[in-house]
Amino acid sequence: MLQNQKADLDMVSRNRNMNRKKESEEGEFRSLFLGMENTIHLAACSQAPMLKTVWKSQEKYLEDIKEFGNPWELWSEKVEELRSMIARLISAHRDEVAITFSVSSAFSALLSGFGKSDERKIVTSDLEYPTTNYIVLAQAKNGWKHETVKHRNGIISKEQYASAIGKDTDLTTVVHVSSLNGFKQDLKSIGEICHDRGSSMYVDCYQSLGTTPIDVKKTGIDFMAGGTLKWLLGMSGTAFLYARKDLAEDLNPSSTGWFSQKEPFKFGAEMLDFADGSRRFESGTWAIPSIYASIEGVRTIMETGTEFIKGKIADLASYALETAADMGFRSATPPEEEKRGGIVAIDLEKPFEMEGILRKKHRIFTSARGNSLRIAPHFYNSREDIATFFDTLVHESHKQ
Ligand SMILES: Cc1ncc(COP(=O)(O)O)c(C=O)c1O
């Protein structure tokens, strides 16, 4: 056999082995979830598929109530376990993490700590999830001005932030990955602009944490909120706020409750005495079943590894964009890998109708938003899932 032919055959057999390994790895990942045998789940930007361990955690929650009645101590341990896991995931100290109910409640509590202002400014953008804009607007009654940076074709440049953030800016909000089109912002550079002008940076990482490593210290993030329902594979009812310890302790939130205090059980308190660090942004009883679930979701993400997940998602999203272009679909998602997260948005005339058809007729789960149908491949998806999605989309589009 010629040398070249042998090399080619070796290569084919190596590729086959790698493909087999990939297939078995993907099969293994899928087997972690319920109902994946007959479903293509591409909706992690909306609600993650159900991990078997999450399902079990709900049974455990009910068993614990049956067994122990009112196990508050156990529940507090669970909250602390989740706090530590999230701290590890984002490279923060556990005292810098508040466990909240939603990103909205986290950001509301944070902003309520900024108190009254004499015409100082909050810079935000129209790519933020609307909850951020509404919460910023609600601060007008405390004397805060705001400026909304407007995206251009789904993208905001560093220069746009640089011209909006001035010496009068106390806070700048930055959504890491846009839930509209998957555009990913360069947090480090925006953070440098913020800090240069004396502004703090608040990051909404709901659509990025779980898809990519985030190190809050190395990136220069002052405040950050995210939730566990989506890419972190948990359940609704649990989110978190990271606040740099030194900054957190300068803030006294007016949106508050007993668990924000050093002595939550003190009746007839006549004075506020905020807990150390970020706990001061907590409020009342946590959504305990969701805490049980979120621990399992975050555990799976950490065991799988965010660096690995990042690579997998980048490959699937690139493949999705190439396939969309080949099939003649337009997408508002940036083609450059470094400018996008896990969401790929396909422009459609009737995205909500298509979401329903794909779910009901084909058990393909996607998520419509605005003028697009969004797909959100995660580590358990394969290129085959993406190909089947597009074939089905073409097939169903012809019928409309
Ligand atoms: C980027 C982003 N931020 C915030 C939210 C809202 O989060 P919550 O409902 O927990 O307030 C969402 C919800 O989809 C989101 O995608």
The ligand as an SDF file (V2000), in Angstrom:
LIG
                    3D

 16 16  0  0  0  0  0  0  0  0999 V2000
  -31.0620   38.2420   29.8140 C   0  0  0  0  0  0  0  0  0  0  0  0
  -32.2550   38.1580   30.7200 C   0  0  0  0  0  0  0  0  0  0  0  0
  -32.3130   38.9270   31.8070 N   0  0  0  0  0  0  0  0  0  0  0  0
  -33.3570   38.9040   32.6490 C   0  0  0  0  0  0  0  0  0  0  0  0
  -34.4320   38.0860   32.4150 C   0  0  0  0  0  0  0  0  0  0  0  0
  -35.5870   38.1250   33.3510 C   0  0  0  0  0  0  0  0  0  0  0  0
  -35.3090   37.3550   34.4620 O   0  0  0  0  0  0  0  0  0  0  0  0
  -36.3260   37.2240   35.6960 P   0  0  0  0  0  0  0  0  0  0  0  0
  -37.6330   36.7850   35.1390 O   0  0  0  0  0  0  0  0  0  0  0  0
  -35.6580   36.2110   36.5610 O   0  0  0  0  0  0  0  0  0  0  0  0
  -36.4260   38.5530   36.3210 O   0  0  0  0  0  0  0  0  0  0  0  0
  -34.4170   37.2330   31.2960 C   0  0  0  0  0  0  0  0  0  0  0  0
  -35.5500   36.3160   31.0470 C   0  0  0  0  0  0  0  0  0  0  0  0
  -35.6550   35.6770   30.0450 O   0  0  0  0  0  0  0  0  0  0  0  0
  -33.3110   37.2730   30.4250 C   0  0  0  0  0  0  0  0  0  0  0  0
  -33.2360   36.5080   29.3310 O   0  0  0  0  0  0  0  0  0  0  0  0
  1  2  1  0
  2  3  1  0
  2 15  2  0
  3  4  2  0
  4  5  1  0
  5  6  1  0
  5 12  2  0
  6  7  1  0
  7  8  1  0
  8  9  2  0
  8 10  1  0
  8 11  1  0
 12 13  1  0
 12 15  1  0
 13 14  2  0
 15 16  1  0
M  END
$$$$
